[in-house]
Amino acid sequence: MIIDGKRTSMRLEAAFWDGLAEIARREEVTVGALCTRLAGELETLSAGSLSSAVRVYVLSYFRTAAPPQGRRQARC
């Protein structure tokens, strides 16, 4: 992946890659563009690495998007 013109890599579970791709589709940006934006927000997201920032962002994005009844149904 290219972030700010530099080649980088990150390890994510398949569910987070899927979530990241879904967000990119919804927001009409590339995964690379989304990751570049997240790389610039590491401090804001309280994340020490890009992988952590992506996990926090994906979780937050879908948590915000879920309707209240969906959140109740998802609880274990």
PDB file of N, CA, C, O and CB in Angstrom:
ATOM      1  N   MET A   1       0.843  -1.161   0.000  1.00  0.00           N
ATOM      2  CA  MET A   1       0.000   0.000   0.000  1.00  0.00           C
ATOM      3  C   MET A   1       0.900   1.240   0.000  1.00  0.00           C
ATOM      4  O   MET A   1       1.970   1.239   0.609  1.00  0.00           O
ATOM      5  CB  MET A   1      -0.965  -0.011   1.218  1.00  0.00           C
ATOM      6  N   ILE A   2       0.465   2.271  -0.673  1.00  0.00           N
ATOM      7  CA  ILE A   2       1.219   3.530  -0.733  1.00  0.00           C
ATOM      8  C   ILE A   2       0.505   4.565   0.136  1.00  0.00           C
ATOM      9  O   ILE A   2      -0.663   4.877  -0.093  1.00  0.00           O
ATOM     10  CB  ILE A   2       1.359   4.043  -2.216  1.00  0.00           C
ATOM     11  N   ILE A   3       1.203   5.085   1.119  1.00  0.00           N
ATOM     12  CA  ILE A   3       0.683   6.118   2.021  1.00  0.00           C
ATOM     13  C   ILE A   3       1.589   7.327   1.903  1.00  0.00           C
ATOM     14  O   ILE A   3       2.790   7.240   2.160  1.00  0.00           O
ATOM     15  CB  ILE A   3       0.605   5.612   3.508  1.00  0.00           C
ATOM     16  N   ASP A   4       1.015   8.452   1.515  1.00  0.00           N
ATOM     17  CA  ASP A   4       1.795   9.675   1.339  1.00  0.00           C
ATOM     18  C   ASP A   4       3.025   9.451   0.468  1.00  0.00           C
ATOM     19  O   ASP A   4       4.096   9.992   0.744  1.00  0.00           O
ATOM     20  CB  ASP A   4       2.218  10.222   2.689  1.00  0.00           C
ATOM     21  N   GLY A   5       2.868   8.651  -0.586  1.00  0.00           N
ATOM     22  CA  GLY A   5       3.948   8.403  -1.523  1.00  0.00           C
ATOM     23  C   GLY A   5       4.981   7.396  -1.054  1.00  0.00           C
ATOM     24  O   GLY A   5       5.973   7.165  -1.745  1.00  0.00           O
ATOM     25  N   LYS A   6       4.766   6.784   0.120  1.00  0.00           N
ATOM     26  CA  LYS A   6       5.721   5.811   0.655  1.00  0.00           C
ATOM     27  C   LYS A   6       5.051   4.448   0.758  1.00  0.00           C
ATOM     28  O   LYS A   6       3.903   4.329   1.185  1.00  0.00           O
ATOM     29  CB  LYS A   6       6.259   6.260   2.042  1.00  0.00           C
ATOM     30  N   ARG A   7       5.787   3.437   0.360  1.00  0.00           N
ATOM     31  CA  ARG A   7       5.270   2.072   0.443  1.00  0.00           C
ATOM     32  C   ARG A   7       5.263   1.635   1.909  1.00  0.00           C
ATOM     33  O   ARG A   7       6.250   1.806   2.625  1.00  0.00           O
ATOM     34  CB  ARG A   7       6.125   1.092  -0.428  1.00  0.00           C
ATOM     35  N   THR A   8       4.147   1.074   2.337  1.00  0.00           N
ATOM     36  CA  THR A   8       4.026   0.596   3.709  1.00  0.00           C
ATOM     37  C   THR A   8       3.151  -0.650   3.734  1.00  0.00           C
ATOM     38  O   THR A   8       2.485  -0.969   2.749  1.00  0.00           O
ATOM     39  CB  THR A   8       3.440   1.695   4.631  1.00  0.00           C
ATOM     40  N   SER A   9       3.157  -1.332   4.829  1.00  0.00           N
ATOM     41  CA  SER A   9       2.304  -2.506   4.971  1.00  0.00           C
ATOM     42  C   SER A   9       1.660  -2.467   6.352  1.00  0.00           C
ATOM     43  O   SER A   9       2.133  -1.788   7.263  1.00  0.00           O
ATOM     44  CB  SER A   9       3.117  -3.827   4.764  1.00  0.00           C
ATOM     45  N   MET A  10       0.588  -3.201   6.478  1.00  0.00           N
ATOM     46  CA  MET A  10      -0.051  -3.325   7.782  1.00  0.00           C
ATOM     47  C   MET A  10      -0.755  -4.667   7.843  1.00  0.00           C
ATOM     48  O   MET A  10      -1.189  -5.211   6.828  1.00  0.00           O
ATOM     49  CB  MET A  10      -1.050  -2.159   8.040  1.00  0.00           C
ATOM     50  N   ARG A  11      -0.855  -5.178   9.037  1.00  0.00           N
ATOM     51  CA  ARG A  11      -1.529  -6.454   9.255  1.00  0.00           C
ATOM     52  C   ARG A  11      -2.896  -6.185   9.868  1.00  0.00           C
ATOM     53  O   ARG A  11      -3.018  -5.534  10.905  1.00  0.00           O
ATOM     54  CB  ARG A  11      -0.683  -7.391  10.168  1.00  0.00           C
ATOM     55  N   LEU A  12      -3.911  -6.700   9.203  1.00  0.00           N
ATOM     56  CA  LEU A  12      -5.274  -6.593   9.699  1.00  0.00           C
ATOM     57  C   LEU A  12      -5.971  -7.937   9.531  1.00  0.00           C
ATOM     58  O   LEU A  12      -5.661  -8.698   8.615  1.00  0.00           O
ATOM     59  CB  LEU A  12      -6.048  -5.470   8.961  1.00  0.00           C
ATOM     60  N   GLU A  13      -6.897  -8.215  10.407  1.00  0.00           N
ATOM     61  CA  GLU A  13      -7.743  -9.377  10.253  1.00  0.00           C
ATOM     62  C   GLU A  13      -8.636  -9.151   9.030  1.00  0.00           C
ATOM     63  O   GLU A  13      -8.906  -8.012   8.647  1.00  0.00           O
ATOM     64  CB  GLU A  13      -8.590  -9.638  11.543  1.00  0.00           C
ATOM     65  N   ALA A  14      -9.091 -10.254   8.424  1.00  0.00           N
ATOM     66  CA  ALA A  14      -9.904 -10.166   7.208  1.00  0.00           C
ATOM     67  C   ALA A  14     -11.136  -9.288   7.396  1.00  0.00           C
ATOM     68  O   ALA A  14     -11.514  -8.553   6.483  1.00  0.00           O
ATOM     69  CB  ALA A  14     -10.331 -11.553   6.767  1.00  0.00           C
ATOM     70  N   ALA A  15     -11.762  -9.353   8.555  1.00  0.00           N
ATOM     71  CA  ALA A  15     -12.966  -8.544   8.807  1.00  0.00           C
ATOM     72  C   ALA A  15     -12.664  -7.053   8.722  1.00  0.00           C
ATOM     73  O   ALA A  15     -13.497  -6.279   8.251  1.00  0.00           O
ATOM     74  CB  ALA A  15     -13.555  -8.876  10.185  1.00  0.00           C
ATOM     75  N   PHE A  16     -11.478  -6.641   9.174  1.00  0.00           N
ATOM     76  CA  PHE A  16     -11.117  -5.219   9.108  1.00  0.00           C
ATOM     77  C   PHE A  16     -10.781  -4.798   7.682  1.00  0.00           C
ATOM     78  O   PHE A  16     -11.092  -3.675   7.284  1.00  0.00           O
ATOM     79  CB  PHE A  16      -9.927  -4.927  10.030  1.00  0.00           C
ATOM     80  N   TRP A  17     -10.149  -5.680   6.905  1.00  0.00           N
ATOM     81  CA  TRP A  17      -9.912  -5.369   5.491  1.00  0.00           C
ATOM     82  C   TRP A  17     -11.239  -5.212   4.768  1.00  0.00           C
ATOM     83  O   TRP A  17     -11.413  -4.298   3.962  1.00  0.00           O
ATOM     84  CB  TRP A  17      -9.058  -6.470   4.816  1.00  0.00           C
ATOM     85  N   ASP A  18     -12.178  -6.112   5.062  1.00  0.00           N
ATOM     86  CA  ASP A  18     -13.503  -6.032   4.438  1.00  0.00           C
ATOM     87  C   ASP A  18     -14.210  -4.741   4.835  1.00  0.00           C
ATOM     88  O   ASP A  18     -14.800  -4.064   3.992  1.00  0.00           O
ATOM     89  CB  ASP A  18     -14.362  -7.247   4.834  1.00  0.00           C
ATOM     90  N   GLY A  19     -14.149  -4.404   6.115  1.00  0.00           N
ATOM     91  CA  GLY A  19     -14.766  -3.175   6.592  1.00  0.00           C
ATOM     92  C   GLY A  19     -14.145  -1.948   5.965  1.00  0.00           C
ATOM     93  O   GLY A  19     -14.853  -1.012   5.594  1.00  0.00           O
ATOM     94  N   LEU A  20     -12.832  -1.940   5.844  1.00  0.00           N
ATOM     95  CA  LEU A  20     -12.124  -0.822   5.233  1.00  0.00           C
ATOM     96  C   LEU A  20     -12.532  -0.657   3.771  1.00  0.00           C
ATOM     97  O   LEU A  20     -12.750   0.461   3.304  1.00  0.00           O
ATOM     98  CB  LEU A  20     -10.607  -1.026   5.343  1.00  0.00           C
ATOM     99  N   ALA A  21     -12.635  -1.770   3.054  1.00  0.00           N
ATOM    100  CA  ALA A  21     -13.047  -1.717   1.654  1.00  0.00           C
ATOM    101  C   ALA A  21     -14.487  -1.223   1.522  1.00  0.00           C
ATOM    102  O   ALA A  21     -14.801  -0.455   0.612  1.00  0.00           O
ATOM    103  CB  ALA A  21     -12.902  -3.098   1.004  1.00  0.00           C
ATOM    104  N   GLU A  22     -15.358  -1.660   2.426  1.00  0.00           N
ATOM    105  CA  GLU A  22     -16.760  -1.214   2.408  1.00  0.00           C
ATOM    106  C   GLU A  22     -16.862   0.289   2.676  1.00  0.00           C
ATOM    107  O   GLU A  22     -17.623   0.987   2.006  1.00  0.00           O
ATOM    108  CB  GLU A  22     -17.585  -1.993   3.455  1.00  0.00           C
ATOM    109  N   ILE A  23     -16.112   0.779   3.633  1.00  0.00           N
ATOM    110  CA  ILE A  23     -16.118   2.217   3.923  1.00  0.00           C
ATOM    111  C   ILE A  23     -15.615   3.001   2.723  1.00  0.00           C
ATOM    112  O   ILE A  23     -16.196   4.024   2.359  1.00  0.00           O
ATOM    113  CB  ILE A  23     -15.256   2.530   5.162  1.00  0.00           C
ATOM    114  N   ALA A  24     -14.546   2.532   2.110  1.00  0.00           N
ATOM    115  CA  ALA A  24     -13.999   3.225   0.934  1.00  0.00           C
ATOM    116  C   ALA A  24     -15.047   3.292  -0.175  1.00  0.00           C
ATOM    117  O   ALA A  24     -15.197   4.328  -0.822  1.00  0.00           O
ATOM    118  CB  ALA A  24     -12.719   2.510   0.421  1.00  0.00           C
ATOM    119  N   ARG A  25     -15.771   2.196  -0.399  1.00  0.00           N
ATOM    120  CA  ARG A  25     -16.849   2.208  -1.409  1.00  0.00           C
ATOM    121  C   ARG A  25     -17.929   3.214  -1.044  1.00  0.00           C
ATOM    122  O   ARG A  25     -18.358   4.005  -1.885  1.00  0.00           O
ATOM    123  CB  ARG A  25     -17.472   0.806  -1.556  1.00  0.00           C
ATOM    124  N   ARG A  26     -18.367   3.186   0.206  1.00  0.00           N
ATOM    125  CA  ARG A  26     -19.422   4.105   0.656  1.00  0.00           C
ATOM    126  C   ARG A  26     -18.996   5.565   0.538  1.00  0.00           C
ATOM    127  O   ARG A  26     -19.796   6.423   0.165  1.00  0.00           O
ATOM    128  CB  ARG A  26     -19.806   3.799   2.101  1.00  0.00           C
ATOM    129  N   GLU A  27     -17.755   5.838   0.850  1.00  0.00           N
ATOM    130  CA  GLU A  27     -17.250   7.218   0.849  1.00  0.00           C
ATOM    131  C   GLU A  27     -16.694   7.638  -0.510  1.00  0.00           C
ATOM    132  O   GLU A  27     -16.263   8.777  -0.693  1.00  0.00           O
ATOM    133  CB  GLU A  27     -16.172   7.374   1.906  1.00  0.00           C
ATOM    134  N   GLU A  28     -16.711   6.696  -1.463  1.00  0.00           N
ATOM    135  CA  GLU A  28     -16.243   6.933  -2.827  1.00  0.00           C
ATOM    136  C   GLU A  28     -14.790   7.418  -2.884  1.00  0.00           C
ATOM    137  O   GLU A  28     -14.462   8.390  -3.564  1.00  0.00           O
ATOM    138  CB  GLU A  28     -17.140   7.945  -3.503  1.00  0.00           C
ATOM    139  N   VAL A  29     -13.936   6.704  -2.144  1.00  0.00           N
ATOM    140  CA  VAL A  29     -12.489   6.941  -2.162  1.00  0.00           C
ATOM    141  C   VAL A  29     -11.804   5.587  -2.288  1.00  0.00           C
ATOM    142  O   VAL A  29     -12.436   4.546  -2.106  1.00  0.00           O
ATOM    143  CB  VAL A  29     -12.006   7.709  -0.867  1.00  0.00           C
ATOM    144  N   THR A  30     -10.536   5.602  -2.594  1.00  0.00           N
ATOM    145  CA  THR A  30      -9.789   4.349  -2.631  1.00  0.00           C
ATOM    146  C   THR A  30      -9.377   3.962  -1.210  1.00  0.00           C
ATOM    147  O   THR A  30      -9.347   4.801  -0.310  1.00  0.00           O
ATOM    148  CB  THR A  30      -8.542   4.474  -3.552  1.00  0.00           C
ATOM    149  N   VAL A  31      -9.067   2.701  -1.027  1.00  0.00           N
ATOM    150  CA  VAL A  31      -8.576   2.250   0.276  1.00  0.00           C
ATOM    151  C   VAL A  31      -7.288   2.993   0.610  1.00  0.00           C
ATOM    152  O   VAL A  31      -7.070   3.382   1.757  1.00  0.00           O
ATOM    153  CB  VAL A  31      -8.340   0.710   0.284  1.00  0.00           C
ATOM    154  N   GLY A  32      -6.435   3.190  -0.399  1.00  0.00           N
ATOM    155  CA  GLY A  32      -5.183   3.922  -0.183  1.00  0.00           C
ATOM    156  C   GLY A  32      -5.419   5.350   0.272  1.00  0.00           C
ATOM    157  O   GLY A  32      -4.738   5.834   1.176  1.00  0.00           O
ATOM    158  N   ALA A  33      -6.379   6.032  -0.347  1.00  0.00           N
ATOM    159  CA  ALA A  33      -6.684   7.412   0.045  1.00  0.00           C
ATOM    160  C   ALA A  33      -7.234   7.457   1.464  1.00  0.00           C
ATOM    161  O   ALA A  33      -6.899   8.358   2.233  1.00  0.00           O
ATOM    162  CB  ALA A  33      -7.692   8.046  -0.935  1.00  0.00           C
ATOM    163  N   LEU A  34      -8.068   6.500   1.810  1.00  0.00           N
ATOM    164  CA  LEU A  34      -8.622   6.437   3.158  1.00  0.00           C
ATOM    165  C   LEU A  34      -7.523   6.182   4.185  1.00  0.00           C
ATOM    166  O   LEU A  34      -7.506   6.806   5.246  1.00  0.00           O
ATOM    167  CB  LEU A  34      -9.694   5.343   3.245  1.00  0.00           C
ATOM    168  N   CYS A  35      -6.616   5.278   3.875  1.00  0.00           N
ATOM    169  CA  CYS A  35      -5.502   4.981   4.787  1.00  0.00           C
ATOM    170  C   CYS A  35      -4.553   6.167   4.916  1.00  0.00           C
ATOM    171  O   CYS A  35      -4.008   6.414   5.991  1.00  0.00           O
ATOM    172  CB  CYS A  35      -4.730   3.750   4.302  1.00  0.00           C
ATOM    173  N   THR A  36      -4.355   6.899   3.826  1.00  0.00           N
ATOM    174  CA  THR A  36      -3.513   8.100   3.891  1.00  0.00           C
ATOM    175  C   THR A  36      -4.131   9.099   4.857  1.00  0.00           C
ATOM    176  O   THR A  36      -3.432   9.705   5.668  1.00  0.00           O
ATOM    177  CB  THR A  36      -3.338   8.740   2.481  1.00  0.00           C
ATOM    178  N   ARG A  37      -5.450   9.268   4.766  1.00  0.00           N
ATOM    179  CA  ARG A  37      -6.136  10.183   5.686  1.00  0.00           C
ATOM    180  C   ARG A  37      -5.987   9.704   7.125  1.00  0.00           C
ATOM    181  O   ARG A  37      -5.718  10.505   8.020  1.00  0.00           O
ATOM    182  CB  ARG A  37      -7.630  10.307   5.319  1.00  0.00           C
ATOM    183  N   LEU A  38      -6.161   8.408   7.354  1.00  0.00           N
ATOM    184  CA  LEU A  38      -6.047   7.862   8.704  1.00  0.00           C
ATOM    185  C   LEU A  38      -4.628   7.989   9.247  1.00  0.00           C
ATOM    186  O   LEU A  38      -4.438   8.223  10.440  1.00  0.00           O
ATOM    187  CB  LEU A  38      -6.477   6.403   8.717  1.00  0.00           C
ATOM    188  N   ALA A  39      -3.641   7.838   8.387  1.00  0.00           N
ATOM    189  CA  ALA A  39      -2.244   7.985   8.814  1.00  0.00           C
ATOM    190  C   ALA A  39      -1.991   9.388   9.358  1.00  0.00           C
ATOM    191  O   ALA A  39      -1.173   9.571  10.260  1.00  0.00           O
ATOM    192  CB  ALA A  39      -1.286   7.690   7.642  1.00  0.00           C
ATOM    193  N   GLY A  40      -2.687  10.368   8.813  1.00  0.00           N
ATOM    194  CA  GLY A  40      -2.543  11.740   9.292  1.00  0.00           C
ATOM    195  C   GLY A  40      -3.305  12.008  10.572  1.00  0.00           C
ATOM    196  O   GLY A  40      -3.145  13.067  11.179  1.00  0.00           O
ATOM    197  N   GLU A  41      -4.142  11.054  10.996  1.00  0.00           N
ATOM    198  CA  GLU A  41      -4.972  11.234  12.188  1.00  0.00           C
ATOM    199  C   GLU A  41      -4.603  10.275  13.319  1.00  0.00           C
ATOM    200  O   GLU A  41      -5.433  10.002  14.186  1.00  0.00           O
ATOM    201  CB  GLU A  41      -6.427  11.052  11.829  1.00  0.00           C
ATOM    202  N   LEU A  42      -3.376   9.761  13.324  1.00  0.00           N
ATOM    203  CA  LEU A  42      -2.988   8.776  14.343  1.00  0.00           C
ATOM    204  C   LEU A  42      -3.183   9.307  15.755  1.00  0.00           C
ATOM    205  O   LEU A  42      -3.701   8.595  16.617  1.00  0.00           O
ATOM    206  CB  LEU A  42      -1.537   8.365  14.151  1.00  0.00           C
ATOM    207  N   GLU A  43      -2.779  10.540  16.003  1.00  0.00           N
ATOM    208  CA  GLU A  43      -2.931  11.106  17.346  1.00  0.00           C
ATOM    209  C   GLU A  43      -4.397  11.295  17.701  1.00  0.00           C
ATOM    210  O   GLU A  43      -4.815  10.988  18.818  1.00  0.00           O
ATOM    211  CB  GLU A  43      -2.194  12.440  17.450  1.00  0.00           C
ATOM    212  N   THR A  44      -5.176  11.799  16.754  1.00  0.00           N
ATOM    213  CA  THR A  44      -6.597  12.034  16.991  1.00  0.00           C
ATOM    214  C   THR A  44      -7.312  10.738  17.329  1.00  0.00           C
ATOM    215  O   THR A  44      -8.201  10.718  18.180  1.00  0.00           O
ATOM    216  CB  THR A  44      -7.243  12.687  15.773  1.00  0.00           C
ATOM    217  N   LEU A  45      -6.931   9.669  16.673  1.00  0.00           N
ATOM    218  CA  LEU A  45      -7.559   8.370  16.897  1.00  0.00           C
ATOM    219  C   LEU A  45      -6.950   7.638  18.092  1.00  0.00           C
ATOM    220  O   LEU A  45      -7.356   6.517  18.397  1.00  0.00           O
ATOM    221  CB  LEU A  45      -7.434   7.512  15.649  1.00  0.00           C
ATOM    222  N   SER A  46      -5.986   8.255  18.770  1.00  0.00           N
ATOM    223  CA  SER A  46      -5.289   7.635  19.904  1.00  0.00           C
ATOM    224  C   SER A  46      -4.708   6.279  19.522  1.00  0.00           C
ATOM    225  O   SER A  46      -4.823   5.305  20.265  1.00  0.00           O
ATOM    226  CB  SER A  46      -6.241   7.477  21.096  1.00  0.00           C
ATOM    227  N   ALA A  47      -4.087   6.237  18.359  1.00  0.00           N
ATOM    228  CA  ALA A  47      -3.516   4.989  17.857  1.00  0.00           C
ATOM    229  C   ALA A  47      -2.017   5.156  17.653  1.00  0.00           C
ATOM    230  O   ALA A  47      -1.553   6.202  17.200  1.00  0.00           O
ATOM    231  CB  ALA A  47      -4.198   4.561  16.538  1.00  0.00           C
ATOM    232  N   GLY A  48      -1.275   4.126  17.989  1.00  0.00           N
ATOM    233  CA  GLY A  48       0.165   4.178  17.847  1.00  0.00           C
ATOM    234  C   GLY A  48       0.672   3.698  16.505  1.00  0.00           C
ATOM    235  O   GLY A  48       1.832   3.916  16.155  1.00  0.00           O
ATOM    236  N   SER A  49      -0.205   3.039  15.751  1.00  0.00           N
ATOM    237  CA  SER A  49       0.199   2.524  14.451  1.00  0.00           C
ATOM    238  C   SER A  49      -0.961   2.668  13.473  1.00  0.00           C
ATOM    239  O   SER A  49      -2.105   2.874  13.879  1.00  0.00           O
ATOM    240  CB  SER A  49       0.654   1.045  14.557  1.00  0.00           C
ATOM    241  N   LEU A  50      -0.664   2.559  12.204  1.00  0.00           N
ATOM    242  CA  LEU A  50      -1.698   2.647  11.195  1.00  0.00           C
ATOM    243  C   LEU A  50      -2.690   1.493  11.336  1.00  0.00           C
ATOM    244  O   LEU A  50      -3.893   1.693  11.173  1.00  0.00           O
ATOM    245  CB  LEU A  50      -1.078   2.652   9.799  1.00  0.00           C
ATOM    246  N   SER A  51      -2.207   0.305  11.632  1.00  0.00           N
ATOM    247  CA  SER A  51      -3.110  -0.844  11.826  1.00  0.00           C
ATOM    248  C   SER A  51      -4.108  -0.565  12.945  1.00  0.00           C
ATOM    249  O   SER A  51      -5.299  -0.840  12.803  1.00  0.00           O
ATOM    250  CB  SER A  51      -2.303  -2.124  12.146  1.00  0.00           C
ATOM    251  N   SER A  52      -3.625  -0.026  14.046  1.00  0.00           N
ATOM    252  CA  SER A  52      -4.517   0.310  15.156  1.00  0.00           C
ATOM    253  C   SER A  52      -5.499   1.399  14.760  1.00  0.00           C
ATOM    254  O   SER A  52      -6.676   1.332  15.114  1.00  0.00           O
ATOM    255  CB  SER A  52      -3.710   0.754  16.375  1.00  0.00           C
ATOM    256  N   ALA A  53      -5.028   2.397  14.031  1.00  0.00           N
ATOM    257  CA  ALA A  53      -5.901   3.480  13.592  1.00  0.00           C
ATOM    258  C   ALA A  53      -7.014   2.949  12.699  1.00  0.00           C
ATOM    259  O   ALA A  53      -8.162   3.378  12.816  1.00  0.00           O
ATOM    260  CB  ALA A  53      -5.094   4.552  12.852  1.00  0.00           C
ATOM    261  N   VAL A  54      -6.685   2.022  11.810  1.00  0.00           N
ATOM    262  CA  VAL A  54      -7.698   1.443  10.926  1.00  0.00           C
ATOM    263  C   VAL A  54      -8.725   0.670  11.745  1.00  0.00           C
ATOM    264  O   VAL A  54      -9.926   0.799  11.507  1.00  0.00           O
ATOM    265  CB  VAL A  54      -7.043   0.518   9.872  1.00  0.00           C
ATOM    266  N   ARG A  55      -8.274  -0.124  12.698  1.00  0.00           N
ATOM    267  CA  ARG A  55      -9.216  -0.888  13.520  1.00  0.00           C
ATOM    268  C   ARG A  55     -10.166   0.033  14.284  1.00  0.00           C
ATOM    269  O   ARG A  55     -11.376  -0.196  14.305  1.00  0.00           O
ATOM    270  CB  ARG A  55      -8.455  -1.783  14.503  1.00  0.00           C
ATOM    271  N   VAL A  56      -9.621   1.065  14.907  1.00  0.00           N
ATOM    272  CA  VAL A  56     -10.442   2.026  15.653  1.00  0.00           C
ATOM    273  C   VAL A  56     -11.426   2.716  14.721  1.00  0.00           C
ATOM    274  O   VAL A  56     -12.599   2.871  15.062  1.00  0.00           O
ATOM    275  CB  VAL A  56      -9.554   3.072  16.359  1.00  0.00           C
ATOM    276  N   TYR A  57     -10.961   3.130  13.554  1.00  0.00           N
ATOM    277  CA  TYR A  57     -11.806   3.843  12.606  1.00  0.00           C
ATOM    278  C   TYR A  57     -12.937   2.955  12.082  1.00  0.00           C
ATOM    279  O   TYR A  57     -14.090   3.384  12.039  1.00  0.00           O
ATOM    280  CB  TYR A  57     -10.966   4.361  11.443  1.00  0.00           C
ATOM    281  N   VAL A  58     -12.618   1.734  11.690  1.00  0.00           N
ATOM    282  CA  VAL A  58     -13.638   0.823  11.153  1.00  0.00           C
ATOM    283  C   VAL A  58     -14.700   0.553  12.226  1.00  0.00           C
ATOM    284  O   VAL A  58     -15.896   0.616  11.942  1.00  0.00           O
ATOM    285  CB  VAL A  58     -12.990  -0.518  10.672  1.00  0.00           C
ATOM    286  N   LEU A  59     -14.275   0.259  13.435  1.00  0.00           N
ATOM    287  CA  LEU A  59     -15.216   0.014  14.518  1.00  0.00           C
ATOM    288  C   LEU A  59     -16.101   1.229  14.761  1.00  0.00           C
ATOM    289  O   LEU A  59     -17.321   1.103  14.868  1.00  0.00           O
ATOM    290  CB  LEU A  59     -14.471  -0.357  15.795  1.00  0.00           C
ATOM    291  N   SER A  60     -15.496   2.390  14.846  1.00  0.00           N
ATOM    292  CA  SER A  60     -16.236   3.627  15.093  1.00  0.00           C
ATOM    293  C   SER A  60     -17.210   3.936  13.962  1.00  0.00           C
ATOM    294  O   SER A  60     -18.347   4.339  14.210  1.00  0.00           O
ATOM    295  CB  SER A  60     -15.271   4.790  15.276  1.00  0.00           C
ATOM    296  N   TYR A  61     -16.770   3.750  12.732  1.00  0.00           N
ATOM    297  CA  TYR A  61     -17.601   4.034  11.560  1.00  0.00           C
ATOM    298  C   TYR A  61     -18.878   3.205  11.586  1.00  0.00           C
ATOM    299  O   TYR A  61     -19.976   3.740  11.436  1.00  0.00           O
ATOM    300  CB  TYR A  61     -16.821   3.761  10.268  1.00  0.00           C
ATOM    301  N   PHE A  62     -18.733   1.905  11.775  1.00  0.00           N
ATOM    302  CA  PHE A  62     -19.904   1.035  11.752  1.00  0.00           C
ATOM    303  C   PHE A  62     -20.731   1.137  13.028  1.00  0.00           C
ATOM    304  O   PHE A  62     -21.945   0.937  12.988  1.00  0.00           O
ATOM    305  CB  PHE A  62     -19.476  -0.395  11.540  1.00  0.00           C
ATOM    306  N   ARG A  63     -20.108   1.440  14.142  1.00  0.00           N
ATOM    307  CA  ARG A  63     -20.858   1.653  15.380  1.00  0.00           C
ATOM    308  C   ARG A  63     -21.769   2.871  15.221  1.00  0.00           C
ATOM    309  O   ARG A  63     -22.922   2.847  15.651  1.00  0.00           O
ATOM    310  CB  ARG A  63     -19.894   1.842  16.588  1.00  0.00           C
ATOM    311  N   THR A  64     -21.257   3.920  14.613  1.00  0.00           N
ATOM    312  CA  THR A  64     -22.042   5.127  14.378  1.00  0.00           C
ATOM    313  C   THR A  64     -23.154   4.873  13.364  1.00  0.00           C
ATOM    314  O   THR A  64     -24.248   5.425  13.487  1.00  0.00           O
ATOM    315  CB  THR A  64     -21.139   6.262  13.896  1.00  0.00           C
ATOM    316  N   ALA A  65     -22.879   4.046  12.369  1.00  0.00           N
ATOM    317  CA  ALA A  65     -23.842   3.793  11.301  1.00  0.00           C
ATOM    318  C   ALA A  65     -24.967   2.849  11.719  1.00  0.00           C
ATOM    319  O   ALA A  65     -26.030   2.853  11.099  1.00  0.00           O
ATOM    320  CB  ALA A  65     -23.133   3.226  10.105  1.00  0.00           C
ATOM    321  N   ALA A  66     -24.755   2.045  12.750  1.00  0.00           N
ATOM    322  CA  ALA A  66     -25.752   1.048  13.149  1.00  0.00           C
ATOM    323  C   ALA A  66     -26.950   1.722  13.804  1.00  0.00           C
ATOM    324  O   ALA A  66     -26.787   2.588  14.663  1.00  0.00           O
ATOM    325  CB  ALA A  66     -25.134   0.014  14.109  1.00  0.00           C
ATOM    326  N   PRO A  67     -28.157   1.325  13.397  1.00  0.00           N
ATOM    327  CA  PRO A  67     -29.345   1.869  14.059  1.00  0.00           C
ATOM    328  C   PRO A  67     -29.418   1.345  15.498  1.00  0.00           C
ATOM    329  O   PRO A  67     -28.882   0.274  15.784  1.00  0.00           O
ATOM    330  CB  PRO A  67     -30.639   1.494  13.271  1.00  0.00           C
ATOM    331  N   PRO A  68     -30.068   2.076  16.401  1.00  0.00           N
ATOM    332  CA  PRO A  68     -30.121   1.651  17.812  1.00  0.00           C
ATOM    333  C   PRO A  68     -30.627   0.216  17.990  1.00  0.00           C
ATOM    334  O   PRO A  68     -30.080  -0.523  18.808  1.00  0.00           O
ATOM    335  CB  PRO A  68     -31.012   2.595  18.598  1.00  0.00           C
ATOM    336  N   GLN A  69     -31.661  -0.195  17.244  1.00  0.00           N
ATOM    337  CA  GLN A  69     -32.151  -1.562  17.400  1.00  0.00           C
ATOM    338  C   GLN A  69     -31.126  -2.573  16.923  1.00  0.00           C
ATOM    339  O   GLN A  69     -31.063  -3.679  17.460  1.00  0.00           O
ATOM    340  CB  GLN A  69     -33.456  -1.748  16.643  1.00  0.00           C
ATOM    341  N   GLY A  70     -30.318  -2.223  15.922  1.00  0.00           N
ATOM    342  CA  GLY A  70     -29.248  -3.106  15.469  1.00  0.00           C
ATOM    343  C   GLY A  70     -28.185  -3.277  16.527  1.00  0.00           C
ATOM    344  O   GLY A  70     -27.635  -4.365  16.693  1.00  0.00           O
ATOM    345  N   ARG A  71     -27.891  -2.200  17.249  1.00  0.00           N
ATOM    346  CA  ARG A  71     -26.897  -2.297  18.313  1.00  0.00           C
ATOM    347  C   ARG A  71     -27.396  -3.217  19.429  1.00  0.00           C
ATOM    348  O   ARG A  71     -26.615  -3.985  19.989  1.00  0.00           O
ATOM    349  CB  ARG A  71     -26.570  -0.899  18.876  1.00  0.00           C
ATOM    350  N   ARG A  72     -28.683  -3.147  19.754  1.00  0.00           N
ATOM    351  CA  ARG A  72     -29.228  -4.016  20.792  1.00  0.00           C
ATOM    352  C   ARG A  72     -29.169  -5.481  20.370  1.00  0.00           C
ATOM    353  O   ARG A  72     -28.865  -6.353  21.185  1.00  0.00           O
ATOM    354  CB  ARG A  72     -30.669  -3.619  21.115  1.00  0.00           C
ATOM    355  N   GLN A  73     -29.459  -5.753  19.096  1.00  0.00           N
ATOM    356  CA  GLN A  73     -29.460  -7.128  18.602  1.00  0.00           C
ATOM    357  C   GLN A  73     -28.057  -7.699  18.527  1.00  0.00           C
ATOM    358  O   GLN A  73     -27.887  -8.915  18.619  1.00  0.00           O
ATOM    359  CB  GLN A  73     -30.114  -7.197  17.237  1.00  0.00           C
ATOM    360  N   ALA A  74     -27.049  -6.856  18.363  1.00  0.00           N
ATOM    361  CA  ALA A  74     -25.677  -7.335  18.197  1.00  0.00           C
ATOM    362  C   ALA A  74     -25.006  -7.674  19.522  1.00  0.00           C
ATOM    363  O   ALA A  74     -23.957  -8.319  19.525  1.00  0.00           O
ATOM    364  CB  ALA A  74     -24.858  -6.297  17.471  1.00  0.00           C
ATOM    365  N   ARG A  75     -25.576  -7.264  20.635  1.00  0.00           N
ATOM    366  CA  ARG A  75     -24.950  -7.524  21.941  1.00  0.00           C
ATOM    367  C   ARG A  75     -24.982  -9.011  22.254  1.00  0.00           C
ATOM    368  O   ARG A  75     -25.945  -9.714  21.949  1.00  0.00           O
ATOM    369  CB  ARG A  75     -25.662  -6.731  23.060  1.00  0.00           C
ATOM    370  N   CYS A  76     -23.906  -9.464  22.868  1.00  0.00           N
ATOM    371  CA  CYS A  76     -23.814 -10.889  23.233  1.00  0.00           C
ATOM    372  C   CYS A  76     -24.147 -11.066  24.700  1.00  0.00           C
ATOM    373  O   CYS A  76     -24.128 -12.188  25.207  1.00  0.00           O
ATOM    374  CB  CYS A  76     -22.401 -11.454  22.933  1.00  0.00           C
TER     375      CYS A  76
END
